[in-house]
Amino acid sequence: MRNDAVAESKKRPAAALTIDAGEPPEKRVERLIEESPVVIFSRSSCCMCHVMKRLLAAVGVHPTVIELDETEDPAAAPVAMMPAMFIGGEPVGGIEGLMALHLSGRLVPRLREVGALCG
């Protein structure tokens, strides 16, 4: 069954992210989480956010990163604690969740499953 899901995700073209200025921030956040294989809500000064981005870059993933200190409405963030990460629309949590996936060997297969990694 997973092979079918992976094959199906490879067939679908990547959805282009769109910006609708009239869209409420909460809806925009929900849509970004649904449309992007990997999303990180971050703060540019957060060292744990930096570690998450570096780990993902090391395995070849280019996540959608929302820097909340650069947005107009940080209250639209889905969680109060930063960093917050979503893979395939599902919450991973912060650095602890990402590291748990990585150390258990489940990170790369999950990233492949959602189409964030090829091969």
Biopython code that builds the backbone (N, CA, C, O; Angstrom):
import numpy as np
from Bio.PDB.StructureBuilder import StructureBuilder

atoms = [
    (1, "MET", "N", (0.816, -1.183, 0.000)),
    (1, "MET", "CA", (0.000, 0.000, 0.000)),
    (1, "MET", "C", (0.869, 1.259, 0.000)),
    (1, "MET", "O", (0.564, 2.220, -0.707)),
    (2, "ARG", "N", (1.953, 1.261, 0.791)),
    (2, "ARG", "CA", (2.828, 2.425, 0.819)),
    (2, "ARG", "C", (3.459, 2.660, -0.535)),
    (2, "ARG", "O", (3.630, 3.810, -0.941)),
    (3, "ASN", "N", (3.814, 1.588, -1.254)),
    (3, "ASN", "CA", (4.414, 1.756, -2.576)),
    (3, "ASN", "C", (3.445, 2.458, -3.510)),
    (3, "ASN", "O", (3.858, 3.269, -4.338)),
    (4, "ASP", "N", (2.123, 2.145, -3.380)),
    (4, "ASP", "CA", (1.118, 2.815, -4.192)),
    (4, "ASP", "C", (1.067, 4.303, -3.867)),
    (4, "ASP", "O", (0.962, 5.134, -4.769)),
    (5, "ALA", "N", (1.141, 4.641, -2.580)),
    (5, "ALA", "CA", (1.102, 6.049, -2.166)),
    (5, "ALA", "C", (2.334, 6.790, -2.672)),
    (5, "ALA", "O", (2.242, 7.930, -3.125)),
    (6, "VAL", "N", (3.483, 6.133, -2.590)),
    (6, "VAL", "CA", (4.715, 6.759, -3.067)),
    (6, "VAL", "C", (4.642, 6.951, -4.572)),
    (6, "VAL", "O", (4.996, 8.015, -5.080)),
    (7, "ALA", "N", (4.187, 5.933, -5.287)),
    (7, "ALA", "CA", (4.071, 6.026, -6.740)),
    (7, "ALA", "C", (3.088, 7.132, -7.118)),
    (7, "ALA", "O", (3.335, 7.895, -8.051)),
    (8, "GLU", "N", (1.977, 7.217, -6.392)),
    (8, "GLU", "CA", (0.982, 8.250, -6.668)),
    (8, "GLU", "C", (1.552, 9.635, -6.412)),
    (8, "GLU", "O", (1.305, 10.559, -7.187)),
    (9, "SER", "N", (2.323, 9.792, -5.317)),
    (9, "SER", "CA", (2.889, 11.111, -5.016)),
    (9, "SER", "C", (3.921, 11.513, -6.065)),
    (9, "SER", "O", (4.094, 12.703, -6.330)),
    (10, "LYS", "N", (4.606, 10.550, -6.663)),
    (10, "LYS", "CA", (5.580, 10.868, -7.711)),
    (10, "LYS", "C", (4.892, 11.273, -9.003)),
    (10, "LYS", "O", (5.447, 12.043, -9.787)),
    (11, "LYS", "N", (3.672, 10.754, -9.236)),
    (11, "LYS", "CA", (2.933, 11.082, -10.443)),
    (11, "LYS", "C", (2.366, 12.494, -10.391)),
    (11, "LYS", "O", (2.294, 13.178, -11.412)),
    (12, "ARG", "N", (1.960, 12.932, -9.183)),
    (12, "ARG", "CA", (1.355, 14.246, -9.040)),
    (12, "ARG", "C", (2.416, 15.329, -9.181)),
    (12, "ARG", "O", (3.473, 15.248, -8.555)),
    (13, "PRO", "N", (2.142, 16.335, -9.996)),
    (13, "PRO", "CA", (3.094, 17.444, -10.061)),
    (13, "PRO", "C", (3.047, 18.223, -8.758)),
    (13, "PRO", "O", (2.015, 18.266, -8.087)),
    (14, "ALA", "N", (4.155, 18.831, -8.408)),
    (14, "ALA", "CA", (4.208, 19.626, -7.188)),
    (14, "ALA", "C", (3.281, 20.814, -7.339)),
    (14, "ALA", "O", (3.320, 21.521, -8.345)),
    (15, "ALA", "N", (2.445, 21.031, -6.330)),
    (15, "ALA", "CA", (1.519, 22.148, -6.361)),
    (15, "ALA", "C", (2.291, 23.444, -6.131)),
    (15, "ALA", "O", (3.138, 23.533, -5.242)),
    (16, "ALA", "N", (1.985, 24.424, -6.935)),
    (16, "ALA", "CA", (2.618, 25.724, -6.745)),
    (16, "ALA", "C", (1.952, 26.415, -5.563)),
    (16, "ALA", "O", (0.726, 26.442, -5.457)),
    (17, "LEU", "N", (2.755, 26.965, -4.694)),
    (17, "LEU", "CA", (2.214, 27.693, -3.566)),
    (17, "LEU", "C", (1.727, 29.043, -4.054)),
    (17, "LEU", "O", (2.434, 29.753, -4.769)),
    (18, "THR", "N", (0.514, 29.386, -3.661)),
    (18, "THR", "CA", (-0.047, 30.657, -4.081)),
    (18, "THR", "C", (-0.275, 31.539, -2.871)),
    (18, "THR", "O", (-0.422, 31.058, -1.747)),
    (19, "ILE", "N", (-0.301, 32.831, -3.118)),
    (19, "ILE", "CA", (-0.550, 33.794, -2.051)),
    (19, "ILE", "C", (-1.800, 34.567, -2.423)),
    (19, "ILE", "O", (-1.874, 35.177, -3.490)),
    (20, "ASP", "N", (-2.776, 34.536, -1.541)),
    (20, "ASP", "CA", (-4.014, 35.280, -1.709)),
    (20, "ASP", "C", (-4.038, 36.344, -0.627)),
    (20, "ASP", "O", (-4.184, 36.028, 0.554)),
    (21, "ALA", "N", (-3.894, 37.602, -1.019)),
    (21, "ALA", "CA", (-3.800, 38.686, -0.039)),
    (21, "ALA", "C", (-5.044, 38.788, 0.827)),
    (21, "ALA", "O", (-4.970, 39.268, 1.958)),
    (22, "GLY", "N", (-6.184, 38.347, 0.316)),
    (22, "GLY", "CA", (-7.416, 38.418, 1.088)),
    (22, "GLY", "C", (-7.640, 37.224, 1.999)),
    (22, "GLY", "O", (-8.604, 37.192, 2.763)),
    (23, "GLU", "N", (-6.764, 36.256, 1.921)),
    (23, "GLU", "CA", (-6.910, 35.036, 2.707)),
    (23, "GLU", "C", (-6.537, 35.303, 4.171)),
    (23, "GLU", "O", (-5.489, 35.889, 4.441)),
    (24, "PRO", "N", (-7.388, 34.878, 5.121)),
    (24, "PRO", "CA", (-7.045, 35.065, 6.535)),
    (24, "PRO", "C", (-5.761, 34.299, 6.883)),
    (24, "PRO", "O", (-5.518, 33.229, 6.326)),
    (25, "PRO", "N", (-4.942, 34.828, 7.790)),
    (25, "PRO", "CA", (-3.674, 34.171, 8.137)),
    (25, "PRO", "C", (-3.838, 32.720, 8.577)),
    (25, "PRO", "O", (-3.008, 31.878, 8.233)),
    (26, "GLU", "N", (-4.882, 32.415, 9.326)),
    (26, "GLU", "CA", (-5.090, 31.043, 9.797)),
    (26, "GLU", "C", (-5.310, 30.088, 8.635)),
    (26, "GLU", "O", (-4.789, 28.973, 8.630)),
    (27, "LYS", "N", (-6.094, 30.535, 7.639)),
    (27, "LYS", "CA", (-6.349, 29.705, 6.454)),
    (27, "LYS", "C", (-5.069, 29.532, 5.640)),
    (27, "LYS", "O", (-4.807, 28.455, 5.105)),
    (28, "ARG", "N", (-4.269, 30.609, 5.549)),
    (28, "ARG", "CA", (-3.013, 30.536, 4.801)),
    (28, "ARG", "C", (-2.072, 29.507, 5.431)),
    (28, "ARG", "O", (-1.431, 28.726, 4.727)),
    (29, "VAL", "N", (-1.998, 29.517, 6.770)),
    (29, "VAL", "CA", (-1.150, 28.560, 7.478)),
    (29, "VAL", "C", (-1.640, 27.142, 7.224)),
    (29, "VAL", "O", (-0.844, 26.254, 6.919)),
    (30, "GLU", "N", (-2.941, 26.926, 7.347)),
    (30, "GLU", "CA", (-3.510, 25.586, 7.092)),
    (30, "GLU", "C", (-3.194, 25.130, 5.678)),
    (30, "GLU", "O", (-2.823, 23.975, 5.467)),
    (31, "ARG", "N", (-3.338, 26.023, 4.710)),
    (31, "ARG", "CA", (-3.081, 25.665, 3.312)),
    (31, "ARG", "C", (-1.605, 25.345, 3.080)),
    (31, "ARG", "O", (-1.281, 24.386, 2.378)),
    (32, "LEU", "N", (-0.719, 26.134, 3.660)),
    (32, "LEU", "CA", (0.711, 25.854, 3.514)),
    (32, "LEU", "C", (1.063, 24.480, 4.077)),
    (32, "LEU", "O", (1.840, 23.736, 3.478)),
    (33, "ILE", "N", (0.491, 24.152, 5.219)),
    (33, "ILE", "CA", (0.758, 22.847, 5.832)),
    (33, "ILE", "C", (0.241, 21.723, 4.947)),
    (33, "ILE", "O", (0.890, 20.684, 4.823)),
    (34, "GLU", "N", (-0.919, 21.920, 4.330)),
    (34, "GLU", "CA", (-1.496, 20.892, 3.459)),
    (34, "GLU", "C", (-0.745, 20.758, 2.132)),
    (34, "GLU", "O", (-0.581, 19.650, 1.621)),
    (35, "GLU", "N", (-0.291, 21.883, 1.575)),
    (35, "GLU", "CA", (0.297, 21.875, 0.238)),
    (35, "GLU", "C", (1.787, 21.543, 0.216)),
    (35, "GLU", "O", (2.301, 21.099, -0.811)),
    (36, "SER", "N", (2.475, 21.746, 1.310)),
    (36, "SER", "CA", (3.929, 21.570, 1.334)),
    (36, "SER", "C", (4.292, 20.266, 2.016)),
    (36, "SER", "O", (3.731, 19.951, 3.066)),
    (37, "PRO", "N", (5.218, 19.494, 1.448)),
    (37, "PRO", "CA", (5.609, 18.238, 2.089)),
    (37, "PRO", "C", (6.237, 18.451, 3.462)),
    (37, "PRO", "O", (5.998, 17.666, 4.380)),
    (38, "VAL", "N", (7.040, 19.510, 3.613)),
    (38, "VAL", "CA", (7.710, 19.789, 4.886)),
    (38, "VAL", "C", (7.609, 21.289, 5.159)),
    (38, "VAL", "O", (7.995, 22.110, 4.327)),
    (39, "VAL", "N", (7.085, 21.630, 6.334)),
    (39, "VAL", "CA", (6.946, 23.025, 6.731)),
    (39, "VAL", "C", (7.557, 23.197, 8.115)),
    (39, "VAL", "O", (7.327, 22.391, 9.017)),
    (40, "ILE", "N", (8.343, 24.266, 8.269)),
    (40, "ILE", "CA", (8.894, 24.623, 9.578)),
    (40, "ILE", "C", (8.454, 26.041, 9.902)),
    (40, "ILE", "O", (8.653, 26.961, 9.108)),
    (41, "PHE", "N", (7.857, 26.209, 11.070)),
    (41, "PHE", "CA", (7.575, 27.535, 11.600)),
    (41, "PHE", "C", (8.728, 27.860, 12.530)),
    (41, "PHE", "O", (8.999, 27.134, 13.487)),
    (42, "SER", "N", (9.395, 28.949, 12.240)),
    (42, "SER", "CA", (10.688, 29.224, 12.842)),
    (42, "SER", "C", (10.790, 30.681, 13.278)),
    (42, "SER", "O", (9.947, 31.516, 12.951)),
    (43, "ARG", "N", (11.836, 30.950, 14.014)),
    (43, "ARG", "CA", (12.260, 32.322, 14.313)),
    (43, "ARG", "C", (13.730, 32.394, 13.890)),
    (43, "ARG", "O", (14.506, 31.484, 14.181)),
    (44, "SER", "N", (14.102, 33.451, 13.222)),
    (44, "SER", "CA", (15.451, 33.528, 12.669)),
    (44, "SER", "C", (16.534, 33.512, 13.742)),
    (44, "SER", "O", (17.669, 33.129, 13.457)),
    (45, "SER", "N", (16.216, 33.914, 14.953)),
    (45, "SER", "CA", (17.218, 33.941, 16.025)),
    (45, "SER", "C", (17.242, 32.664, 16.865)),
    (45, "SER", "O", (18.006, 32.575, 17.826)),
    (46, "CYS", "N", (16.424, 31.688, 16.519)),
    (46, "CYS", "CA", (16.304, 30.455, 17.317)),
    (46, "CYS", "C", (17.360, 29.422, 16.882)),
    (46, "CYS", "O", (17.377, 28.996, 15.727)),
    (47, "CYS", "N", (18.227, 29.031, 17.807)),
    (47, "CYS", "CA", (19.285, 28.075, 17.457)),
    (47, "CYS", "C", (18.713, 26.686, 17.136)),
    (47, "CYS", "O", (19.261, 25.984, 16.286)),
    (48, "MET", "N", (17.629, 26.281, 17.796)),
    (48, "MET", "CA", (17.031, 24.974, 17.512)),
    (48, "MET", "C", (16.386, 24.964, 16.127)),
    (48, "MET", "O", (16.398, 23.942, 15.441)),
    (49, "CYS", "N", (15.831, 26.086, 15.725)),
    (49, "CYS", "CA", (15.288, 26.206, 14.368)),
    (49, "CYS", "C", (16.400, 26.016, 13.346)),
    (49, "CYS", "O", (16.223, 25.339, 12.334)),
    (50, "HIS", "N", (17.540, 26.619, 13.624)),
    (50, "HIS", "CA", (18.703, 26.497, 12.739)),
    (50, "HIS", "C", (19.152, 25.032, 12.643)),
    (50, "HIS", "O", (19.461, 24.549, 11.554)),
    (51, "VAL", "N", (19.186, 24.336, 13.767)),
    (51, "VAL", "CA", (19.586, 22.926, 13.781)),
    (51, "VAL", "C", (18.622, 22.096, 12.935)),
    (51, "VAL", "O", (19.054, 21.233, 12.171)),
    (52, "MET", "N", (17.323, 22.352, 13.067)),
    (52, "MET", "CA", (16.333, 21.601, 12.276)),
    (52, "MET", "C", (16.562, 21.812, 10.779)),
    (52, "MET", "O", (16.561, 20.859, 10.001)),
    (53, "LYS", "N", (16.757, 23.062, 10.390)),
    (53, "LYS", "CA", (16.965, 23.362, 8.970)),
    (53, "LYS", "C", (18.242, 22.720, 8.450)),
    (53, "LYS", "O", (18.273, 22.233, 7.320)),
    (54, "ARG", "N", (19.287, 22.715, 9.254)),
    (54, "ARG", "CA", (20.560, 22.100, 8.851)),
    (54, "ARG", "C", (20.432, 20.584, 8.700)),
    (54, "ARG", "O", (20.966, 20.007, 7.752)),
    (55, "LEU", "N", (19.728, 19.938, 9.631)),
    (55, "LEU", "CA", (19.532, 18.489, 9.547)),
    (55, "LEU", "C", (18.765, 18.138, 8.276)),
    (55, "LEU", "O", (19.148, 17.220, 7.551)),
    (56, "LEU", "N", (17.700, 18.857, 8.011)),
    (56, "LEU", "CA", (16.931, 18.579, 6.800)),
    (56, "LEU", "C", (17.757, 18.832, 5.542)),
    (56, "LEU", "O", (17.667, 18.070, 4.579)),
    (57, "ALA", "N", (18.555, 19.885, 5.543)),
    (57, "ALA", "CA", (19.424, 20.163, 4.394)),
    (57, "ALA", "C", (20.440, 19.040, 4.213)),
    (57, "ALA", "O", (20.773, 18.681, 3.084)),
    (58, "ALA", "N", (20.933, 18.486, 5.314)),
    (58, "ALA", "CA", (21.928, 17.408, 5.248)),
    (58, "ALA", "C", (21.363, 16.144, 4.605)),
    (58, "ALA", "O", (22.102, 15.388, 3.973)),
    (59, "VAL", "N", (20.056, 15.907, 4.761)),
    (59, "VAL", "CA", (19.465, 14.724, 4.128)),
    (59, "VAL", "C", (18.875, 15.053, 2.756)),
    (59, "VAL", "O", (18.326, 14.178, 2.086)),
    (60, "GLY", "N", (18.993, 16.335, 2.337)),
    (60, "GLY", "CA", (18.573, 16.719, 0.994)),
    (60, "GLY", "C", (17.176, 17.278, 0.870)),
    (60, "GLY", "O", (16.605, 17.262, -0.221)),
    (61, "VAL", "N", (16.609, 17.772, 1.954)),
    (61, "VAL", "CA", (15.251, 18.313, 1.936)),
    (61, "VAL", "C", (15.309, 19.836, 1.992)),
    (61, "VAL", "O", (16.112, 20.416, 2.723)),
    (62, "HIS", "N", (14.456, 20.462, 1.220)),
    (62, "HIS", "CA", (14.330, 21.910, 1.214)),
    (62, "HIS", "C", (12.926, 22.261, 1.705)),
    (62, "HIS", "O", (12.000, 22.369, 0.901)),
    (63, "PRO", "N", (12.758, 22.439, 3.016)),
    (63, "PRO", "CA", (11.422, 22.682, 3.562)),
    (63, "PRO", "C", (10.910, 24.084, 3.250)),
    (63, "PRO", "O", (11.677, 24.994, 2.936)),
    (64, "THR", "N", (9.611, 24.226, 3.347)),
    (64, "THR", "CA", (9.010, 25.553, 3.350)),
    (64, "THR", "C", (9.218, 26.090, 4.753)),
    (64, "THR", "O", (8.763, 25.485, 5.724)),
    (65, "VAL", "N", (9.904, 27.223, 4.869)),
    (65, "VAL", "CA", (10.214, 27.797, 6.178)),
    (65, "VAL", "C", (9.466, 29.109, 6.324)),
    (65, "VAL", "O", (9.590, 30.006, 5.490)),
    (66, "ILE", "N", (8.698, 29.209, 7.381)),
    (66, "ILE", "CA", (7.980, 30.432, 7.702)),
    (66, "ILE", "C", (8.690, 31.059, 8.894)),
    (66, "ILE", "O", (8.608, 30.554, 10.013)),
    (67, "GLU", "N", (9.383, 32.155, 8.647)),
    (67, "GLU", "CA", (10.084, 32.868, 9.718)),
    (67, "GLU", "C", (9.076, 33.798, 10.381)),
    (67, "GLU", "O", (8.700, 34.821, 9.809)),
    (68, "LEU", "N", (8.643, 33.447, 11.573)),
    (68, "LEU", "CA", (7.560, 34.179, 12.217)),
    (68, "LEU", "C", (7.943, 35.580, 12.648)),
    (68, "LEU", "O", (7.071, 36.433, 12.811)),
    (69, "ASP", "N", (9.228, 35.837, 12.837)),
    (69, "ASP", "CA", (9.622, 37.197, 13.190)),
    (69, "ASP", "C", (9.624, 38.112, 11.968)),
    (69, "ASP", "O", (9.860, 39.314, 12.092)),
    (70, "GLU", "N", (9.363, 37.547, 10.792)),
    (70, "GLU", "CA", (9.306, 38.334, 9.565)),
    (70, "GLU", "C", (7.884, 38.446, 9.016)),
    (70, "GLU", "O", (7.661, 39.150, 8.031)),
    (71, "THR", "N", (6.917, 37.763, 9.638)),
    (71, "THR", "CA", (5.548, 37.787, 9.137)),
    (71, "THR", "C", (4.764, 38.903, 9.800)),
    (71, "THR", "O", (5.155, 39.447, 10.833)),
    (72, "GLU", "N", (3.661, 39.219, 9.180)),
    (72, "GLU", "CA", (2.839, 40.294, 9.704)),
    (72, "GLU", "C", (1.970, 39.849, 10.883)),
    (72, "GLU", "O", (1.502, 40.686, 11.655)),
    (73, "ASP", "N", (1.753, 38.540, 11.028)),
    (73, "ASP", "CA", (0.852, 38.082, 12.083)),
    (73, "ASP", "C", (1.377, 36.796, 12.711)),
    (73, "ASP", "O", (0.921, 35.711, 12.351)),
    (74, "PRO", "N", (2.326, 36.893, 13.646)),
    (74, "PRO", "CA", (2.855, 35.681, 14.274)),
    (74, "PRO", "C", (1.804, 34.932, 15.075)),
    (74, "PRO", "O", (2.002, 33.760, 15.395)),
    (75, "ALA", "N", (0.694, 35.576, 15.407)),
    (75, "ALA", "CA", (-0.375, 34.892, 16.135)),
    (75, "ALA", "C", (-1.040, 33.825, 15.269)),
    (75, "ALA", "O", (-1.755, 32.969, 15.790)),
    (76, "ALA", "N", (-0.816, 33.862, 13.962)),
    (76, "ALA", "CA", (-1.413, 32.874, 13.064)),
    (76, "ALA", "C", (-0.684, 31.546, 13.093)),
    (76, "ALA", "O", (-1.131, 30.588, 12.463)),
    (77, "ALA", "N", (0.426, 31.466, 13.810)),
    (77, "ALA", "CA", (1.188, 30.221, 13.895)),
    (77, "ALA", "C", (0.340, 29.141, 14.545)),
    (77, "ALA", "O", (-0.445, 29.431, 15.448)),
    (78, "PRO", "N", (0.487, 27.890, 14.096)),
    (78, "PRO", "CA", (-0.356, 26.811, 14.599)),
    (78, "PRO", "C", (-0.019, 26.375, 16.022)),
    (78, "PRO", "O", (-0.839, 25.727, 16.672)),
    (79, "VAL", "N", (1.137, 26.708, 16.505)),
    (79, "VAL", "CA", (1.533, 26.327, 17.865)),
    (79, "VAL", "C", (2.282, 27.478, 18.511)),
    (79, "VAL", "O", (2.838, 28.337, 17.825)),
    (80, "ALA", "N", (2.292, 27.488, 19.824)),
    (80, "ALA", "CA", (2.948, 28.578, 20.538)),
    (80, "ALA", "C", (4.461, 28.377, 20.622)),
    (80, "ALA", "O", (5.208, 29.355, 20.655)),
    (81, "MET", "N", (4.915, 27.152, 20.657)),
    (81, "MET", "CA", (6.344, 26.877, 20.819)),
    (81, "MET", "C", (7.016, 26.764, 19.454)),
    (81, "MET", "O", (6.472, 26.160, 18.529)),
    (82, "MET", "N", (8.178, 27.340, 19.345)),
    (82, "MET", "CA", (8.947, 27.276, 18.120)),
    (82, "MET", "C", (10.229, 26.517, 18.406)),
    (82, "MET", "O", (10.755, 26.619, 19.515)),
    (83, "PRO", "N", (10.737, 25.783, 17.482)),
    (83, "PRO", "CA", (10.212, 25.572, 16.143)),
    (83, "PRO", "C", (9.064, 24.565, 16.149)),
    (83, "PRO", "O", (8.907, 23.777, 17.082)),
    (84, "ALA", "N", (8.281, 24.614, 15.098)),
    (84, "ALA", "CA", (7.203, 23.650, 14.891)),
    (84, "ALA", "C", (7.333, 23.126, 13.472)),
    (84, "ALA", "O", (7.494, 23.899, 12.527)),
    (85, "MET", "N", (7.263, 21.807, 13.327)),
    (85, "MET", "CA", (7.478, 21.204, 12.017)),
    (85, "MET", "C", (6.333, 20.275, 11.662)),
    (85, "MET", "O", (5.772, 19.598, 12.523)),
    (86, "PHE", "N", (5.994, 20.254, 10.373)),
    (86, "PHE", "CA", (4.956, 19.380, 9.840)),
    (86, "PHE", "C", (5.549, 18.622, 8.658)),
    (86, "PHE", "O", (6.212, 19.211, 7.804)),
    (87, "ILE", "N", (5.309, 17.320, 8.613)),
    (87, "ILE", "CA", (5.711, 16.499, 7.470)),
    (87, "ILE", "C", (4.448, 15.860, 6.923)),
    (87, "ILE", "O", (3.741, 15.153, 7.641)),
    (88, "GLY", "N", (4.166, 16.108, 5.656)),
    (88, "GLY", "CA", (2.967, 15.552, 5.047)),
    (88, "GLY", "C", (1.692, 16.007, 5.726)),
    (88, "GLY", "O", (0.713, 15.263, 5.771)),
    (89, "GLY", "N", (1.693, 17.213, 6.251)),
    (89, "GLY", "CA", (0.512, 17.750, 6.909)),
    (89, "GLY", "C", (0.333, 17.319, 8.343)),
    (89, "GLY", "O", (-0.580, 17.787, 9.023)),
    (90, "GLU", "N", (1.191, 16.433, 8.814)),
    (90, "GLU", "CA", (1.094, 15.920, 10.186)),
    (90, "GLU", "C", (2.127, 16.605, 11.074)),
    (90, "GLU", "O", (3.272, 16.791, 10.662)),
    (91, "PRO", "N", (1.734, 16.978, 12.283)),
    (91, "PRO", "CA", (2.700, 17.630, 13.176)),
    (91, "PRO", "C", (3.782, 16.670, 13.655)),
    (91, "PRO", "O", (3.498, 15.547, 14.071)),
    (92, "VAL", "N", (5.012, 17.129, 13.589)),
    (92, "VAL", "CA", (6.157, 16.374, 14.095)),
    (92, "VAL", "C", (6.530, 16.908, 15.475)),
    (92, "VAL", "O", (7.002, 16.170, 16.340)),
    (93, "GLY", "N", (6.306, 18.204, 15.657)),
    (93, "GLY", "CA", (6.699, 18.856, 16.897)),
    (93, "GLY", "C", (7.904, 19.728, 16.647)),
    (93, "GLY", "O", (8.059, 20.305, 15.571)),
    (94, "GLY", "N", (8.745, 19.817, 17.637)),
    (94, "GLY", "CA", (9.946, 20.627, 17.536)),
    (94, "GLY", "C", (11.175, 19.780, 17.263)),
    (94, "GLY", "O", (11.102, 18.736, 16.615)),
    (95, "ILE", "N", (12.293, 20.246, 17.766)),
    (95, "ILE", "CA", (13.567, 19.551, 17.547)),
    (95, "ILE", "C", (13.541, 18.143, 18.117)),
    (95, "ILE", "O", (14.145, 17.233, 17.549)),
    (96, "GLU", "N", (12.846, 17.951, 19.239)),
    (96, "GLU", "CA", (12.794, 16.614, 19.851)),
    (96, "GLU", "C", (12.095, 15.612, 18.934)),
    (96, "GLU", "O", (12.552, 14.479, 18.779)),
    (97, "GLY", "N", (10.981, 16.038, 18.327)),
    (97, "GLY", "CA", (10.264, 15.155, 17.410)),
    (97, "GLY", "C", (11.072, 14.825, 16.174)),
    (97, "GLY", "O", (11.087, 13.682, 15.719)),
    (98, "LEU", "N", (11.749, 15.836, 15.628)),
    (98, "LEU", "CA", (12.586, 15.614, 14.444)),
    (98, "LEU", "C", (13.740, 14.677, 14.770)),
    (98, "LEU", "O", (14.020, 13.750, 14.010)),
    (99, "MET", "N", (14.409, 14.910, 15.887)),
    (99, "MET", "CA", (15.539, 14.055, 16.264)),
    (99, "MET", "C", (15.084, 12.632, 16.560)),
    (99, "MET", "O", (15.791, 11.678, 16.236)),
    (100, "ALA", "N", (13.915, 12.477, 17.171)),
    (100, "ALA", "CA", (13.387, 11.127, 17.434)),
    (100, "ALA", "C", (13.160, 10.380, 16.125)),
    (100, "ALA", "O", (13.507, 9.204, 16.015)),
    (101, "LEU", "N", (12.579, 11.051, 15.134)),
    (101, "LEU", "CA", (12.392, 10.417, 13.821)),
    (101, "LEU", "C", (13.731, 10.061, 13.190)),
    (101, "LEU", "O", (13.896, 8.970, 12.644)),
    (102, "HIS", "N", (14.674, 10.972, 13.266)),
    (102, "HIS", "CA", (15.983, 10.758, 12.649)),
    (102, "HIS", "C", (16.735, 9.606, 13.314)),
    (102, "HIS", "O", (17.249, 8.721, 12.628)),
    (103, "LEU", "N", (16.801, 9.615, 14.633)),
    (103, "LEU", "CA", (17.568, 8.583, 15.348)),
    (103, "LEU", "C", (16.917, 7.205, 15.257)),
    (103, "LEU", "O", (17.603, 6.187, 15.355)),
    (104, "SER", "N", (15.597, 7.168, 15.069)),
    (104, "SER", "CA", (14.915, 5.876, 14.935)),
    (104, "SER", "C", (14.982, 5.335, 13.511)),
    (104, "SER", "O", (14.559, 4.209, 13.250)),
    (105, "GLY", "N", (15.516, 6.140, 12.589)),
    (105, "GLY", "CA", (15.615, 5.696, 11.198)),
    (105, "GLY", "C", (14.327, 5.886, 10.413)),
    (105, "GLY", "O", (14.204, 5.371, 9.301)),
    (106, "ARG", "N", (13.370, 6.611, 10.967)),
    (106, "ARG", "CA", (12.082, 6.802, 10.289)),
    (106, "ARG", "C", (11.976, 8.123, 9.531)),
    (106, "ARG", "O", (11.005, 8.332, 8.803)),
    (107, "LEU", "N", (12.949, 9.014, 9.685)),
    (107, "LEU", "CA", (12.852, 10.321, 9.041)),
    (107, "LEU", "C", (12.938, 10.221, 7.523)),
    (107, "LEU", "O", (12.036, 10.690, 6.827)),
    (108, "VAL", "N", (13.980, 9.632, 7.004)),
    (108, "VAL", "CA", (14.169, 9.574, 5.548)),
    (108, "VAL", "C", (13.028, 8.807, 4.872)),
    (108, "VAL", "O", (12.520, 9.279, 3.856)),
    (109, "PRO", "N", (12.598, 7.639, 5.389)),
    (109, "PRO", "CA", (11.447, 6.980, 4.751)),
    (109, "PRO", "C", (10.185, 7.845, 4.758)),
    (109, "PRO", "O", (9.427, 7.842, 3.788)),
    (110, "ARG", "N", (9.961, 8.570, 5.827)),
    (110, "ARG", "CA", (8.775, 9.443, 5.909)),
    (110, "ARG", "C", (8.893, 10.580, 4.902)),
    (110, "ARG", "O", (7.908, 10.938, 4.257)),
    (111, "LEU", "N", (10.076, 11.145, 4.761)),
    (111, "LEU", "CA", (10.275, 12.220, 3.791)),
    (111, "LEU", "C", (10.085, 11.713, 2.370)),
    (111, "LEU", "O", (9.527, 12.418, 1.530)),
    (112, "ARG", "N", (10.539, 10.506, 2.096)),
    (112, "ARG", "CA", (10.305, 9.903, 0.765)),
    (112, "ARG", "C", (8.807, 9.678, 0.538)),
    (112, "ARG", "O", (8.283, 9.935, -0.545)),
    (113, "GLU", "N", (8.147, 9.203, 1.562)),
    (113, "GLU", "CA", (6.714, 8.895, 1.479)),
    (113, "GLU", "C", (5.889, 10.122, 1.086)),
    (113, "GLU", "O", (4.928, 10.001, 0.326)),
    (114, "VAL", "N", (6.253, 11.290, 1.593)),
    (114, "VAL", "CA", (5.491, 12.503, 1.293)),
    (114, "VAL", "C", (6.017, 13.254, 0.075)),
    (114, "VAL", "O", (5.484, 14.305, -0.282)),
    (115, "GLY", "N", (7.054, 12.724, -0.566)),
    (115, "GLY", "CA", (7.569, 13.326, -1.787)),
    (115, "GLY", "C", (8.601, 14.421, -1.570)),
    (115, "GLY", "O", (8.909, 15.169, -2.499)),
    (116, "ALA", "N", (9.142, 14.531, -0.357)),
    (116, "ALA", "CA", (10.158, 15.548, -0.080)),
    (116, "ALA", "C", (11.539, 15.094, -0.509)),
    (116, "ALA", "O", (12.438, 15.920, -0.667)),
    (117, "LEU", "N", (11.724, 13.795, -0.701)),
    (117, "LEU", "CA", (12.991, 13.219, -1.157)),
    (117, "LEU", "C", (12.710, 12.287, -2.315)),
    (117, "LEU", "O", (11.707, 11.574, -2.320)),
    (118, "CYS", "N", (13.575, 12.292, -3.274)),
    (118, "CYS", "CA", (13.455, 11.362, -4.402)),
    (118, "CYS", "C", (14.438, 10.232, -4.216)),
    (118, "CYS", "O", (15.510, 10.401, -3.635)),
    (119, "GLY", "N", (14.051, 9.073, -4.723)),
    (119, "GLY", "CA", (14.987, 7.954, -4.712)),
    (119, "GLY", "C", (14.930, 7.053, -3.621)),
    (119, "GLY", "O", (15.700, 6.094, -3.571)),
]
sb = StructureBuilder()
sb.init_structure("model")
sb.init_model(0)
sb.init_chain("A")
sb.init_seg("    ")
for serial, (resi, resn, name, xyz) in enumerate(atoms, 1):
    if name == "N":
        sb.init_residue(resn, " ", resi, " ")
    sb.init_atom(name, np.array(xyz, "f"), 0.0, 1.0, " ", f" {name:<3s}", serial, name[0])
structure = sb.get_structure()
